[in-house]
Amino acid sequence: MKKDIHPSSRPVLFKDITTDQNFIIDSCVETDETINFEGKDYPLVKVEISSSSHPFYSGKERSGGTTGRIEKFNKKYNIKK
């Protein structure tokens, strides 16, 4: 492999903001935020969906704001019920 062309990998804390679950994974992602977790400082990346909150993995249905999207679509295209 060529030297000095690969990004540096380090432990990063990914925080699911929906379930408040934390995952520490080696990653190359760039972030300005940091967090102290279990006595160590980690770069922080906030995510909306992870394996702890995704319906496929958790088995729970999520109600996203689809009602507003449907009404907006119907209004935009002048569709009457």
Secondary structure, DSSP 8 states (H G I E B T S, - for coil): --TT-S---EEEEEEETTTTEEEEEEE----S-EEEETTEEEEEEEES--TTT-HHHH------SHHHHHHHHHHHTT---
